[in-house]
Amino acid sequence: MIIHTPKRLIRTIRNWWSCRRGTAATEFAMILPALLLLTIGSLEVGLIMFDYHKVSEATRRGLREALIQDPIIDLNDLDATPITCTGASVSCSGSSTDSAASFTAILTAMQAVSSRITGDNVIVTYADSGLDISGTGQTVTPLITVEVTGLAYEFVALTYIPGLPDQLSLPGFDTTRLSHTSLPDP
């Protein structure tokens, strides 16, 4: 057993205090958690932005498909109240479904961009644009809106951090365009 005198004890403590071996490893160990969190957070934000872009592009592609397909509804039913169509079984408010195949084609075009989109996430709205054949009141140029709602981004890496939610709700995406004018046969 070594018995230290007070002078020797002070010298030992001073030597230990001034020793720099392992300083870099200690500092790295203190910085590593923050560095990992920053890196994983940056990757997760990039994935969120990518998913946001995919759903936004799917909405635009759905509208392009809606413009070239036959209308889902009978345009003669269109008045001042917009008609919305949605769902996997294609139901329309205020009108009968004239072409469920058009809704399926719109949904298929959207799923080519983002496979997470289902029929329950898609809403296609036909609204009266006010452009009609003079005196007949028949709409020939409807406004078409394609909307995607109810999607959430599931976190990939941040789910392992306690206190954070498992998912982030994405906002609703919609895009509107004036349809092509179709005049009835004389």
Secondary structure, 3 states (H helix, E strand, C coil): CCCCCHHHHHHHHHHHHHCCCCHHHHHHHHHHHHHHHHHHHHHHHHHHHHHHHHHHHHHHHHHHHHHHCCCCECHHHCCCCCEEEECCCCEECCCCECCHHHHHHHHHHHHCCCCCCCHHHEEEEEECCCCECCCCCCECCCEEEEEECCCEEECCCHHHCCCCCCEEECCCEEEEEECCCCCCCC
